[in-house]
Amino acid sequence: MKKILVTGGAGFAGSNIAINLKKNYPHYQIYAFDNLKRRGSELNVERFKTYDIQFIHGDIRCTEDIMAVPEVTDIIDACAEPSVLAGIAGDPSYLINTNLNGTVNCLTLAKKYQSNFIFLSTSRVYPIAPLCNIPYADTESRFETDLSKPMQGITAMGINEDFTLKGARSLYGSTKLASELLIEEYHAFFGMNMIINRCGVLTGAWQFGKVDQGFMVLWMANHFYKKKLGYFGFGGTGKQVRDILHIDDLYKLLDMQLHNMPKYNGNIYNVGGGRACSISLAELTKICEEVTGNTILIEKVPETRVADIPIYLSDYTKIYNLCGWKPVHTPQSICADIYHWLHDNEQMLKPLLG
């Protein structure tokens, strides 16, 4: 029987992963570890009781908290301060202590128990300037990558694992990359089993989106509750593009990795929606209007914000070639999923998203 620790367990990714694991493997012991700092995470504690998931209220920054966790066979590190803007305008201490020192504490626990270690990293480890320097075309509803000049790490699918890591990438991205380097050291020198998944934009129900993180839910919620939004940067056109990955699609990959660690061990994978599951803000607005029946005010702010990029698509060819994994959700199905969650829980969610 597996005993699995999910750090950041009451967050969006962590809670969905923990619950999916318990649904599919009710005989497994699942621990969800979280400090409940993020607003809305407290709602997941009640959900855990329904699924017989053991919630541990602790702080990843505190060595004593994490080392008090019982012996586990596997650790999924989903704990992070996920905002790209975090620490830039203020004190970066919480960001660094959570994203980097928290990983160190998780690795210490994994070494103690010789646990398998799966790390949810981010596409934001790739530096800003090289991403912004990729040529792109301005089409009717989105930016499209211009592939007329070959560049290392760029394919028709998007960015692959060979893209340069040289350059600044945001404090968020740098802490995640530093964590990756430490994980590789533990793998090499302590013989630990490890997998690093560089995730694109994760989304789905039970995400409490904000301007700087969780834009899919933010967009749908503001249309649902009739609140205004804004197109920030790149001329205020809303043509910036991201690939999006439904949390259930990510879970399916984690399920495969957990149950066949030798196949994936010691490697880094780009994991995202790819070009087939990508969307611009302008395209997202149209879908939200169709789904909700509401049209809202969207302010146009031409100036581009710090750390923003015009287009990012994950090339997941490496993981697809290894195991056949690819996302099944589409932007339309993701929007529908979020809408039904909002509709079915309207009164509970209004104080948080309305």
VENMOPE-V41763 format. One record per backbone hydrogen bond with DSSP energy under -1.0 kcal/mol. NH is the residue of the N-H (numbers start at 1). CO is the residue of the C=O. If there is no record, write none. Layout:
NH:CO
NH:CO
This chain:
4:29
5:74
6:31
7:76
8:33
9:33
11:8
15:11
16:12
17:13
18:14
19:15
20:16
21:17
22:18
23:19
24:20
25:21
28:25
29:2
31:4
32:54
33:6
34:56
41:38
43:40
44:41
47:43
48:44
49:45
50:46
51:47
53:48
54:30
56:32
58:34
58:56
62:59
66:62
67:63
69:66
73:3
74:3
75:116
76:5
77:118
78:7
78:76
88:85
96:92
97:93
98:94
99:95
100:96
101:96
104:100
105:101
106:102
107:103
108:104
109:105
110:106
111:107
112:108
113:109
114:110
115:110
116:73
117:193
118:75
119:195
120:77
121:119
121:197
123:199
125:122
126:123
128:168
131:127
132:128
133:129
137:144
139:142
143:239
144:137
146:135
154:151
155:158
159:313
160:153
163:160
174:170
175:171
176:172
177:173
178:174
179:175
180:176
181:177
182:178
183:179
184:180
185:181
186:182
187:183
188:184
189:185
190:186
192:186
195:117
196:267
197:119
198:269
199:121
199:197
200:271
201:243
203:245
209:207
210:213
218:214
219:215
220:216
221:217
222:218
223:219
224:220
225:221
227:222
229:297
231:299
233:301
235:302
236:233
241:310
242:279
243:312
244:277
245:201
247:203
250:246
251:247
252:248
253:249
254:250
255:251
256:252
257:253
258:254
259:255
260:257
263:260
265:261
266:194
267:264
269:196
271:198
279:242
281:240
282:238
284:280
285:281
286:282
287:283
288:284
289:285
290:286
291:287
292:288
293:289
299:229
301:231
308:305
312:241
315:159
320:316
321:317
322:318
323:319
324:320
334:330
335:331
336:332
337:333
338:334
339:335
340:336
341:337
342:338
343:339
344:340
345:341
349:345
350:346
352:349
353:349
354:350
